[in-house]
Amino acid sequence: MSAKMFVVGNITKELELKEVVGSDGTKKNVSNFTVACRDGKGSVYVQVTAWGSAAEVIKENTTKGSKIEIYGRYKVSSYKTKDKESEQRHYVEVESFEFLDPKPDKQIGLDV
């Protein structure tokens, strides 16, 4: 069982897509970005990772400052720095999302 999170806030900068190759040899797009959320006392910055079609759709339909709702799994990954120090990255992996900025003719969202 994994922890689930809802994140509502604004994208902090333009998204970039990266193409990665999985262990099975398939290529997938990934986007790592930050969402700034207001908590009544200030802002909380949440790291988000979107894969495949979710990454593509979010990139195509957002800019810096776009308001978005993310639902996904809370994850932690461990890695070593250049100095061989152990570090952890805490983030939300997108399962579904919805754009919250007003759109005159459409509202886009995706369950992945």
N, CA, C and O atoms as CSV, one atom per row, in Angstrom:
chain,resi,resn,atom,element,x,y,z
A,1,MET,N,N,0.846,-1.175,0.000
A,1,MET,CA,C,0.000,0.000,0.000
A,1,MET,C,C,0.890,1.237,0.000
A,1,MET,O,O,1.927,1.263,0.663
A,2,SER,N,N,0.485,2.255,-0.741
A,2,SER,CA,C,1.273,3.472,-0.795
A,2,SER,C,C,0.415,4.662,-0.390
A,2,SER,O,O,-0.810,4.630,-0.505
A,3,ALA,N,N,1.073,5.702,0.083
A,3,ALA,CA,C,0.373,6.926,0.477
A,3,ALA,C,C,-0.034,7.681,-0.779
A,3,ALA,O,O,0.707,7.714,-1.761
A,4,LYS,N,N,-1.211,8.286,-0.744
A,4,LYS,CA,C,-1.725,9.080,-1.860
A,4,LYS,C,C,-1.807,10.534,-1.421
A,4,LYS,O,O,-2.020,10.829,-0.245
A,5,MET,N,N,-1.634,11.443,-2.383
A,5,MET,CA,C,-1.672,12.871,-2.080
A,5,MET,C,C,-2.454,13.629,-3.142
A,5,MET,O,O,-2.422,13.284,-4.323
A,6,PHE,N,N,-3.158,14.674,-2.699
A,6,PHE,CA,C,-3.730,15.679,-3.592
A,6,PHE,C,C,-2.871,16.916,-3.446
A,6,PHE,O,O,-2.573,17.334,-2.327
A,7,VAL,N,N,-2.470,17.507,-4.553
A,7,VAL,CA,C,-1.680,18.726,-4.556
A,7,VAL,C,C,-2.401,19.726,-5.445
A,7,VAL,O,O,-2.687,19.428,-6.605
A,8,VAL,N,N,-2.699,20.911,-4.918
A,8,VAL,CA,C,-3.315,21.968,-5.707
A,8,VAL,C,C,-2.435,23.197,-5.581
A,8,VAL,O,O,-2.154,23.667,-4.478
A,9,GLY,N,N,-2.001,23.714,-6.733
A,9,GLY,CA,C,-1.149,24.890,-6.692
A,9,GLY,C,C,-0.752,25.327,-8.084
A,9,GLY,O,O,-1.382,24.959,-9.076
A,10,ASN,N,N,0.317,26.127,-8.138
A,10,ASN,CA,C,0.780,26.710,-9.388
A,10,ASN,C,C,2.136,26.133,-9.790
A,10,ASN,O,O,3.023,25.963,-8.954
A,11,ILE,N,N,2.282,25.838,-11.073
A,11,ILE,CA,C,3.547,25.346,-11.607
A,11,ILE,C,C,4.566,26.477,-11.536
A,11,ILE,O,O,4.274,27.604,-11.935
A,12,THR,N,N,5.769,26.179,-11.025
A,12,THR,CA,C,6.740,27.234,-10.740
A,12,THR,C,C,7.609,27.645,-11.924
A,12,THR,O,O,8.185,28.733,-11.900
A,13,LYS,N,N,7.726,26.808,-12.964
A,13,LYS,CA,C,8.498,27.188,-14.150
A,13,LYS,C,C,8.049,26.354,-15.335
A,13,LYS,O,O,7.323,25.373,-15.174
A,14,GLU,N,N,8.486,26.747,-16.532
A,14,GLU,CA,C,8.127,26.009,-17.743
A,14,GLU,C,C,8.605,24.564,-17.622
A,14,GLU,O,O,9.714,24.308,-17.153
A,15,LEU,N,N,7.765,23.626,-18.046
A,15,LEU,CA,C,8.120,22.211,-17.964
A,15,LEU,C,C,9.051,21.800,-19.093
A,15,LEU,O,O,8.986,22.337,-20.199
A,16,GLU,N,N,9.915,20.840,-18.799
A,16,GLU,CA,C,10.780,20.234,-19.796
A,16,GLU,C,C,10.501,18.747,-19.822
A,16,GLU,O,O,10.312,18.118,-18.780
A,17,LEU,N,N,10.475,18.189,-21.024
A,17,LEU,CA,C,10.335,16.741,-21.183
A,17,LEU,C,C,11.707,16.135,-21.415
A,17,LEU,O,O,12.540,16.691,-22.131
A,18,LYS,N,N,11.924,14.989,-20.798
A,18,LYS,CA,C,13.139,14.217,-21.045
A,18,LYS,C,C,12.705,12.836,-21.506
A,18,LYS,O,O,11.716,12.287,-21.020
A,19,GLU,N,N,13.455,12.282,-22.450
A,19,GLU,CA,C,13.171,10.925,-22.888
A,19,GLU,C,C,14.138,9.991,-22.174
A,19,GLU,O,O,15.351,10.195,-22.205
A,20,VAL,N,N,13.590,8.970,-21.533
A,20,VAL,CA,C,14.415,7.992,-20.828
A,20,VAL,C,C,14.132,6.604,-21.400
A,20,VAL,O,O,13.057,6.347,-21.942
A,21,VAL,N,N,15.110,5.726,-21.268
A,21,VAL,CA,C,14.972,4.352,-21.743
A,21,VAL,C,C,14.855,3.447,-20.526
A,21,VAL,O,O,15.723,3.448,-19.653
A,22,GLY,N,N,13.775,2.673,-20.475
A,22,GLY,CA,C,13.547,1.764,-19.361
A,22,GLY,C,C,14.413,0.525,-19.438
A,22,GLY,O,O,15.103,0.301,-20.433
A,23,SER,N,N,14.377,-0.275,-18.393
A,23,SER,CA,C,15.170,-1.508,-18.344
A,23,SER,C,C,14.734,-2.495,-19.426
A,23,SER,O,O,15.503,-3.379,-19.806
A,24,ASP,N,N,13.497,-2.347,-19.927
A,24,ASP,CA,C,13.013,-3.230,-20.998
A,24,ASP,C,C,13.313,-2.663,-22.389
A,24,ASP,O,O,12.914,-3.247,-23.397
A,25,GLY,N,N,14.016,-1.524,-22.445
A,25,GLY,CA,C,14.402,-0.941,-23.724
A,25,GLY,C,C,13.402,0.029,-24.323
A,25,GLY,O,O,13.678,0.632,-25.360
A,26,THR,N,N,12.229,0.194,-23.684
A,26,THR,CA,C,11.233,1.120,-24.216
A,26,THR,C,C,11.563,2.555,-23.811
A,26,THR,O,O,12.132,2.797,-22.746
A,27,LYS,N,N,11.199,3.498,-24.672
A,27,LYS,CA,C,11.432,4.921,-24.400
A,27,LYS,C,C,10.154,5.546,-23.850
A,27,LYS,O,O,9.053,5.253,-24.317
A,28,LYS,N,N,10.318,6.413,-22.851
A,28,LYS,CA,C,9.189,7.122,-22.245
A,28,LYS,C,C,9.602,8.552,-21.967
A,28,LYS,O,O,10.765,8.837,-21.680
A,29,ASN,N,N,8.618,9.457,-22.058
A,29,ASN,CA,C,8.865,10.832,-21.658
A,29,ASN,C,C,8.608,10.986,-20.169
A,29,ASN,O,O,7.721,10.340,-19.610
A,30,VAL,N,N,9.390,11.847,-19.532
A,30,VAL,CA,C,9.208,12.142,-18.121
A,30,VAL,C,C,9.398,13.645,-17.925
A,30,VAL,O,O,10.195,14.276,-18.619
A,31,SER,N,N,8.663,14.202,-16.981
A,31,SER,CA,C,8.833,15.598,-16.611
A,31,SER,C,C,8.829,15.694,-15.093
A,31,SER,O,O,7.910,15.212,-14.431
A,32,ASN,N,N,9.867,16.323,-14.551
A,32,ASN,CA,C,9.946,16.615,-13.126
A,32,ASN,C,C,9.730,18.109,-12.956
A,32,ASN,O,O,10.418,18.917,-13.579
A,33,PHE,N,N,8.769,18.477,-12.108
A,33,PHE,CA,C,8.481,19.892,-11.923
A,33,PHE,C,C,8.022,20.153,-10.493
A,33,PHE,O,O,7.819,19.224,-9.711
A,34,THR,N,N,7.864,21.424,-10.168
A,34,THR,CA,C,7.486,21.828,-8.816
A,34,THR,C,C,6.164,22.571,-8.856
A,34,THR,O,O,5.917,23.383,-9.748
A,35,VAL,N,N,5.308,22.278,-7.866
A,35,VAL,CA,C,4.040,22.978,-7.698
A,35,VAL,C,C,4.099,23.731,-6.374
A,35,VAL,O,O,4.389,23.147,-5.330
A,36,ALA,N,N,3.823,25.033,-6.426
A,36,ALA,CA,C,3.793,25.870,-5.227
A,36,ALA,C,C,2.368,25.886,-4.680
A,36,ALA,O,O,1.427,26.235,-5.392
A,37,CYS,N,N,2.216,25.505,-3.411
A,37,CYS,CA,C,0.906,25.418,-2.765
A,37,CYS,C,C,0.855,26.379,-1.588
A,37,CYS,O,O,1.813,26.472,-0.820
A,38,ARG,N,N,-0.243,27.089,-1.441
A,38,ARG,CA,C,-0.432,27.982,-0.297
A,38,ARG,C,C,-1.001,27.173,0.866
A,38,ARG,O,O,-1.919,26.374,0.684
A,39,ASP,N,N,-0.448,27.387,2.065
A,39,ASP,CA,C,-0.950,26.652,3.228
A,39,ASP,C,C,-1.478,27.575,4.320
A,39,ASP,O,O,-1.651,27.127,5.453
A,40,GLY,N,N,-1.740,28.840,4.023
A,40,GLY,CA,C,-2.251,29.779,5.011
A,40,GLY,C,C,-1.151,30.560,5.697
A,40,GLY,O,O,-1.386,31.687,6.133
A,41,LYS,N,N,0.039,30.002,5.807
A,41,LYS,CA,C,1.174,30.669,6.438
A,41,LYS,C,C,2.222,31.083,5.419
A,41,LYS,O,O,3.100,31.891,5.722
A,42,GLY,N,N,2.138,30.544,4.229
A,42,GLY,CA,C,3.136,30.792,3.194
A,42,GLY,C,C,2.979,29.774,2.090
A,42,GLY,O,O,1.880,29.276,1.846
A,43,SER,N,N,4.063,29.468,1.428
A,43,SER,CA,C,4.029,28.502,0.334
A,43,SER,C,C,4.795,27.237,0.690
A,43,SER,O,O,5.807,27.274,1.390
A,44,VAL,N,N,4.288,26.126,0.193
A,44,VAL,CA,C,4.952,24.837,0.297
A,44,VAL,C,C,5.227,24.403,-1.140
A,44,VAL,O,O,4.350,24.494,-1.999
A,45,TYR,N,N,6.443,23.933,-1.398
A,45,TYR,CA,C,6.830,23.529,-2.746
A,45,TYR,C,C,6.888,22.008,-2.807
A,45,TYR,O,O,7.635,21.372,-2.065
A,46,VAL,N,N,6.084,21.433,-3.708
A,46,VAL,CA,C,5.963,19.991,-3.826
A,46,VAL,C,C,6.584,19.548,-5.158
A,46,VAL,O,O,6.236,20.065,-6.219
A,47,GLN,N,N,7.503,18.586,-5.082
A,47,GLN,CA,C,8.122,18.022,-6.273
A,47,GLN,C,C,7.157,17.009,-6.890
A,47,GLN,O,O,6.547,16.208,-6.181
A,48,VAL,N,N,7.025,17.054,-8.224
A,48,VAL,CA,C,6.089,16.199,-8.947
A,48,VAL,C,C,6.813,15.542,-10.121
A,48,VAL,O,O,7.657,16.164,-10.765
A,49,THR,N,N,6.477,14.281,-10.392
A,49,THR,CA,C,6.988,13.575,-11.564
A,49,THR,C,C,5.810,13.038,-12.363
A,49,THR,O,O,4.931,12.363,-11.826
A,50,ALA,N,N,5.809,13.350,-13.661
A,50,ALA,CA,C,4.776,12.846,-14.569
A,50,ALA,C,C,5.462,12.024,-15.658
A,50,ALA,O,O,6.521,12.401,-16.160
A,51,TRP,N,N,4.842,10.889,-16.018
A,51,TRP,CA,C,5.401,9.982,-17.021
A,51,TRP,C,C,4.498,9.902,-18.241
A,51,TRP,O,O,3.290,10.124,-18.148
A,52,GLY,N,N,5.094,9.582,-19.390
A,52,GLY,CA,C,4.349,9.260,-20.601
A,52,GLY,C,C,3.399,10.342,-21.060
A,52,GLY,O,O,3.758,11.517,-21.133
A,53,SER,N,N,2.168,9.926,-21.373
A,53,SER,CA,C,1.180,10.870,-21.915
A,53,SER,C,C,0.821,11.961,-20.917
A,53,SER,O,O,0.513,13.081,-21.323
A,54,ALA,N,N,0.855,11.663,-19.626
A,54,ALA,CA,C,0.563,12.692,-18.624
A,54,ALA,C,C,1.601,13.807,-18.713
A,54,ALA,O,O,1.244,14.984,-18.683
A,55,ALA,N,N,2.881,13.450,-18.822
A,55,ALA,CA,C,3.949,14.451,-18.940
A,55,ALA,C,C,3.752,15.295,-20.198
A,55,ALA,O,O,3.910,16.515,-20.158
A,56,GLU,N,N,3.411,14.656,-21.303
A,56,GLU,CA,C,3.234,15.359,-22.569
A,56,GLU,C,C,2.063,16.333,-22.514
A,56,GLU,O,O,2.193,17.484,-22.930
A,57,VAL,N,N,0.918,15.878,-22.002
A,57,VAL,CA,C,-0.284,16.720,-21.946
A,57,VAL,C,C,-0.081,17.897,-20.994
A,57,VAL,O,O,-0.477,19.020,-21.307
A,58,ILE,N,N,0.527,17.652,-19.839
A,58,ILE,CA,C,0.769,18.745,-18.892
A,58,ILE,C,C,1.700,19.783,-19.513
A,58,ILE,O,O,1.443,20.982,-19.407
A,59,LYS,N,N,2.772,19.337,-20.156
A,59,LYS,CA,C,3.704,20.282,-20.786
A,59,LYS,C,C,3.018,21.113,-21.866
A,59,LYS,O,O,3.213,22.326,-21.933
A,60,GLU,N,N,2.220,20.468,-22.706
A,60,GLU,CA,C,1.569,21.148,-23.832
A,60,GLU,C,C,0.527,22.170,-23.385
A,60,GLU,O,O,0.233,23.106,-24.128
A,61,ASN,N,N,-0.038,22.010,-22.189
A,61,ASN,CA,C,-1.176,22.832,-21.776
A,61,ASN,C,C,-0.904,23.733,-20.585
A,61,ASN,O,O,-1.840,24.308,-20.028
A,62,THR,N,N,0.356,23.873,-20.176
A,62,THR,CA,C,0.666,24.730,-19.032
A,62,THR,C,C,1.837,25.652,-19.340
A,62,THR,O,O,2.613,25.426,-20.268
A,63,THR,N,N,1.932,26.681,-18.540
A,63,THR,CA,C,3.077,27.579,-18.539
A,63,THR,C,C,3.390,27.877,-17.077
A,63,THR,O,O,2.660,27.449,-16.182
A,64,LYS,N,N,4.466,28.606,-16.835
A,64,LYS,CA,C,4.792,29.022,-15.470
A,64,LYS,C,C,3.581,29.753,-14.893
A,64,LYS,O,O,3.030,30.655,-15.524
A,65,GLY,N,N,3.174,29.354,-13.686
A,65,GLY,CA,C,2.041,29.986,-13.017
A,65,GLY,C,C,0.713,29.293,-13.220
A,65,GLY,O,O,-0.257,29.628,-12.539
A,66,SER,N,N,0.631,28.330,-14.140
A,66,SER,CA,C,-0.628,27.617,-14.377
A,66,SER,C,C,-1.061,26.879,-13.115
A,66,SER,O,O,-0.252,26.254,-12.428
A,67,LYS,N,N,-2.367,26.969,-12.828
A,67,LYS,CA,C,-2.922,26.292,-11.654
A,67,LYS,C,C,-3.314,24.876,-12.056
A,67,LYS,O,O,-3.931,24.658,-13.098
A,68,ILE,N,N,-2.941,23.906,-11.197
A,68,ILE,CA,C,-3.175,22.499,-11.510
A,68,ILE,C,C,-3.487,21.725,-10.237
A,68,ILE,O,O,-3.009,22.061,-9.153
A,69,GLU,N,N,-4.299,20.680,-10.391
A,69,GLU,CA,C,-4.559,19.736,-9.307
A,69,GLU,C,C,-3.918,18.419,-9.708
A,69,GLU,O,O,-4.152,17.907,-10.803
A,70,ILE,N,N,-3.107,17.877,-8.809
A,70,ILE,CA,C,-2.415,16.608,-9.040
A,70,ILE,C,C,-2.889,15.610,-7.987
A,70,ILE,O,O,-2.998,15.946,-6.808
A,71,TYR,N,N,-3.169,14.391,-8.417
A,71,TYR,CA,C,-3.434,13.292,-7.497
A,71,TYR,C,C,-2.425,12.206,-7.836
A,71,TYR,O,O,-2.254,11.848,-9.002
A,72,GLY,N,N,-1.753,11.681,-6.807
A,72,GLY,CA,C,-0.777,10.642,-7.104
A,72,GLY,C,C,-0.190,9.992,-5.876
A,72,GLY,O,O,-0.594,10.251,-4.743
A,73,ARG,N,N,0.786,9.132,-6.145
A,73,ARG,CA,C,1.461,8.381,-5.088
A,73,ARG,C,C,2.617,9.201,-4.520
A,73,ARG,O,O,3.388,9.807,-5.265
A,74,TYR,N,N,2.724,9.210,-3.205
A,74,TYR,CA,C,3.872,9.817,-2.539
A,74,TYR,C,C,5.016,8.816,-2.609
A,74,TYR,O,O,4.866,7.662,-2.208
A,75,LYS,N,N,6.165,9.263,-3.122
A,75,LYS,CA,C,7.293,8.352,-3.300
A,75,LYS,C,C,8.575,8.970,-2.756
A,75,LYS,O,O,8.701,10.190,-2.643
A,76,VAL,N,N,9.516,8.103,-2.423
A,76,VAL,CA,C,10.840,8.509,-1.965
A,76,VAL,C,C,11.855,7.688,-2.741
A,76,VAL,O,O,11.754,6.463,-2.811
A,77,SER,N,N,12.842,8.374,-3.328
A,77,SER,CA,C,13.926,7.650,-3.999
A,77,SER,C,C,15.247,8.060,-3.367
A,77,SER,O,O,15.424,9.211,-2.965
A,78,SER,N,N,16.161,7.122,-3.284
A,78,SER,CA,C,17.477,7.366,-2.680
A,78,SER,C,C,18.540,7.381,-3.765
A,78,SER,O,O,18.445,6.661,-4.759
A,79,TYR,N,N,19.549,8.211,-3.558
A,79,TYR,CA,C,20.652,8.290,-4.509
A,79,TYR,C,C,21.903,8.785,-3.792
A,79,TYR,O,O,21.839,9.239,-2.650
A,80,LYS,N,N,23.032,8.694,-4.471
A,80,LYS,CA,C,24.313,9.165,-3.935
A,80,LYS,C,C,24.714,10.450,-4.655
A,80,LYS,O,O,24.574,10.547,-5.874
A,81,THR,N,N,25.208,11.425,-3.917
A,81,THR,CA,C,25.707,12.665,-4.508
A,81,THR,C,C,27.102,12.434,-5.072
A,81,THR,O,O,27.666,11.348,-4.943
A,82,LYS,N,N,27.651,13.474,-5.700
A,82,LYS,CA,C,29.023,13.398,-6.216
A,82,LYS,C,C,30.019,13.095,-5.105
A,82,LYS,O,O,31.044,12.454,-5.336
A,83,ASP,N,N,29.710,13.563,-3.887
A,83,ASP,CA,C,30.580,13.347,-2.725
A,83,ASP,C,C,30.278,12.045,-1.997
A,83,ASP,O,O,30.739,11.832,-0.876
A,84,LYS,N,N,29.496,11.166,-2.643
A,84,LYS,CA,C,29.144,9.852,-2.082
A,84,LYS,C,C,28.241,9.935,-0.853
A,84,LYS,O,O,28.160,8.990,-0.069
A,85,GLU,N,N,27.559,11.082,-0.690
A,85,GLU,CA,C,26.596,11.241,0.404
A,85,GLU,C,C,25.255,10.652,-0.022
A,85,GLU,O,O,24.866,10.769,-1.184
A,86,SER,N,N,24.552,10.024,0.907
A,86,SER,CA,C,23.219,9.507,0.618
A,86,SER,C,C,22.197,10.635,0.716
A,86,SER,O,O,22.191,11.400,1.680
A,87,GLU,N,N,21.345,10.728,-0.284
A,87,GLU,CA,C,20.284,11.736,-0.319
A,87,GLU,C,C,18.972,11.049,-0.657
A,87,GLU,O,O,18.957,9.934,-1.180
A,88,GLN,N,N,17.876,11.721,-0.355
A,88,GLN,CA,C,16.556,11.223,-0.717
A,88,GLN,C,C,15.789,12.318,-1.440
A,88,GLN,O,O,15.944,13.503,-1.147
A,89,ARG,N,N,14.959,11.902,-2.389
A,89,ARG,CA,C,14.069,12.817,-3.095
A,89,ARG,C,C,12.646,12.388,-2.775
A,89,ARG,O,O,12.259,11.248,-3.031
A,90,HIS,N,N,11.870,13.310,-2.212
A,90,HIS,CA,C,10.467,13.068,-1.895
A,90,HIS,C,C,9.638,13.741,-2.988
A,90,HIS,O,O,9.879,14.900,-3.326
A,91,TYR,N,N,8.659,13.016,-3.543
A,91,TYR,CA,C,7.881,13.581,-4.643
A,91,TYR,C,C,6.535,12.875,-4.779
A,91,TYR,O,O,6.288,11.843,-4.154
A,92,VAL,N,N,5.674,13.456,-5.612
A,92,VAL,CA,C,4.388,12.859,-5.942
A,92,VAL,C,C,4.463,12.396,-7.393
A,92,VAL,O,O,4.798,13.179,-8.282
A,93,GLU,N,N,4.149,11.118,-7.632
A,93,GLU,CA,C,4.103,10.590,-8.989
A,93,GLU,C,C,2.660,10.664,-9.482
A,93,GLU,O,O,1.761,10.076,-8.881
A,94,VAL,N,N,2.447,11.381,-10.571
A,94,VAL,CA,C,1.107,11.686,-11.070
A,94,VAL,C,C,0.335,10.432,-11.458
A,94,VAL,O,O,0.824,9.591,-12.212
A,95,GLU,N,N,-0.885,10.322,-10.927
A,95,GLU,CA,C,-1.843,9.304,-11.367
A,95,GLU,C,C,-2.952,9.957,-12.177
A,95,GLU,O,O,-3.420,9.395,-13.168
A,96,SER,N,N,-3.375,11.154,-11.752
A,96,SER,CA,C,-4.366,11.921,-12.506
A,96,SER,C,C,-4.144,13.401,-12.213
A,96,SER,O,O,-3.489,13.766,-11.237
A,97,PHE,N,N,-4.701,14.239,-13.074
A,97,PHE,CA,C,-4.541,15.677,-12.891
A,97,PHE,C,C,-5.690,16.398,-13.558
A,97,PHE,O,O,-6.422,15.833,-14.370
A,98,GLU,N,N,-5.833,17.680,-13.190
A,98,GLU,CA,C,-6.823,18.543,-13.824
A,98,GLU,C,C,-6.262,19.953,-13.855
A,98,GLU,O,O,-5.696,20.437,-12.875
A,99,PHE,N,N,-6.431,20.608,-15.007
A,99,PHE,CA,C,-6.031,22.005,-15.117
A,99,PHE,C,C,-7.112,22.858,-14.487
A,99,PHE,O,O,-8.297,22.649,-14.750
A,100,LEU,N,N,-6.725,23.814,-13.659
A,100,LEU,CA,C,-7.709,24.611,-12.925
A,100,LEU,C,C,-7.827,26.046,-13.422
A,100,LEU,O,O,-8.690,26.788,-12.953
A,101,ASP,N,N,-6.982,26.448,-14.357
A,101,ASP,CA,C,-7.127,27.774,-14.951
A,101,ASP,C,C,-8.370,27.770,-15.820
A,101,ASP,O,O,-8.656,26.773,-16.483
A,102,PRO,N,N,-9.121,28.878,-15.828
A,102,PRO,CA,C,-10.317,28.917,-16.678
A,102,PRO,C,C,-9.948,28.798,-18.158
A,102,PRO,O,O,-9.056,29.492,-18.647
A,103,LYS,N,N,-10.631,27.930,-18.841
A,103,LYS,CA,C,-10.468,27.766,-20.281
A,103,LYS,C,C,-11.824,28.040,-20.914
A,103,LYS,O,O,-12.815,27.436,-20.503
A,104,PRO,N,N,-11.904,28.928,-21.899
A,104,PRO,CA,C,-13.196,29.277,-22.460
A,104,PRO,C,C,-13.921,28.137,-23.146
A,104,PRO,O,O,-15.150,28.085,-23.108
A,105,ASP,N,N,-13.184,27.203,-23.786
A,105,ASP,CA,C,-13.876,26.174,-24.553
A,105,ASP,C,C,-13.606,24.746,-24.127
A,105,ASP,O,O,-14.222,23.823,-24.660
A,106,LYS,N,N,-12.687,24.532,-23.163
A,106,LYS,CA,C,-12.448,23.145,-22.755
A,106,LYS,C,C,-11.787,23.090,-21.377
A,106,LYS,O,O,-11.103,24.025,-20.963
A,107,GLN,N,N,-11.999,22.006,-20.699
A,107,GLN,CA,C,-11.332,21.687,-19.438
A,107,GLN,C,C,-10.662,20.348,-19.656
A,107,GLN,O,O,-11.337,19.355,-19.930
A,108,ILE,N,N,-9.339,20.304,-19.539
A,108,ILE,CA,C,-8.586,19.098,-19.856
A,108,ILE,C,C,-8.125,18.432,-18.575
A,108,ILE,O,O,-7.691,19.107,-17.641
A,109,GLY,N,N,-8.214,17.118,-18.525
A,109,GLY,CA,C,-7.683,16.341,-17.418
A,109,GLY,C,C,-7.368,14.962,-17.938
A,109,GLY,O,O,-7.748,14.613,-19.055
A,110,LEU,N,N,-6.676,14.173,-17.139
A,110,LEU,CA,C,-6.296,12.847,-17.601
A,110,LEU,C,C,-6.096,11.940,-16.418
A,110,LEU,O,O,-5.443,12.310,-15.442
A,111,ASP,N,N,-6.661,10.741,-16.501
A,111,ASP,CA,C,-6.360,9.692,-15.542
A,111,ASP,C,C,-5.341,8.788,-16.231
A,111,ASP,O,O,-5.557,8.332,-17.354
A,112,VAL,N,N,-4.229,8.536,-15.543
A,112,VAL,CA,C,-3.184,7.690,-16.141
A,112,VAL,C,C,-3.086,6.370,-15.434
A,112,VAL,O,O,-2.262,5.533,-15.802
